[in-house]
Amino acid sequence: MKKDINVILFWGGIWGLVEATLGYVLHMIPISVGWCLWFPLAFFFMNKVYKHTEKPISVIYTSLLVAAIKFVNIMLPGSINRVVNPAVAIILEGTVVFIFYIIANKYRHTSEVRYLDTLGVSLAWRIFYIFYVLVMPLSIIKSSPVTEGTKALANFLALESLVNSIIIYFYMIVIPKIVRKYGKESSKDNRINLFRPVISLPLILIVVILQRML
């Protein structure tokens, strides 16, 4: 259990660090590209947590940790758009990936990811997010792009899900196959143990400070 906590803190910290720093950069550029990056990155970190703990519930805990880090900025202007909606999206992403691993282990007896899996999870969390939008007050969801009309909604569900699923499939399936074919596997004995409190706790502190500053 102690190891699982350190794994969650480490990968949750790295995920939060990417959210804070990359988010800051993306807000400074004139074109919107975050939609093709956020969920593939989230899935990457959640998959890392699952692979190291082999417990689907660890995915939920990690998403809750990253969402909690987002709430550091809850009192800032524009916090609904920059804090609440992204935090809810992260929790919904974690919930969907958690469900995926439960189903994969129970009915397929494997957590191996297929393309239809990546498409399914990319679409499912967005459907949950739309339900969130429908039950929230207008003041909460008016900044969400899914309320900007039919075209924006279609892009959110179809285009973004398709692009995200392709990106996830590429780094989950295609790249590992290339590495296995041409690369040289590193020895486990030479790997550094990163899942220790002396690493994970300072990492979380740094991420919280950066989140507040940026």
Phi, psi and omega in degrees: 000319179299318178297319180300319179297317180294323176297314180298315181295319182294303183290328174295322177294316178297318178299313179298322178297317178295318179301317183289311186283312180294323178299320178298317180294315183295329178289344182267346181265151189285342182254153182268111179235355182301327183299334180268001183244321193298310182289319174304320177294317179299316180296321179303311182290320179294323177294322177300315179299314181297317182298326182276332181257334184060027179232115180304326182298336179297331178295318178298312182300321180294317180294324177294322178297313181293321177297321178297321178298323177303324186286359173301329183260022187297334183270358181280155176300142180074022186291335179298312182287320187268344185237297189295305182299314176298322180296317177297317179301317180298317179295319178294321175300315179297321180296316181293316179294322174302311179298319179302312182293325176299310182295316182299319181287326185280318187256334179252350180056031177201150176256014179298135185268132175248169183298316181298332175295313182296323177291319181297313181289327178295323180280321187296316182293330178291324176295316176300322181294323178297320176298322175300315180299320184293332184261351181273152175299153181303325181296336181276320190254000184296339179274355181281136182295340182288350179262008185269009177126175184297319181296316179297321179294318179296318178297318181298315183279313188269297185298309183294322177297317181296312181296316179299318182295323179293317179298314180297315180299321182296313184276341179273326187245307188291308182299314177301325178295320178295317180297316180296327183281319187246342185269171178248122183290132180282152180285134179295334181292338183264000182277143179276136177282107182271347187268069180227147180304326182295341177258311188291320182292312174299327178298314179299317179299316179298317181296318179298317179296315179296319179301319180290323182285324185266000000 
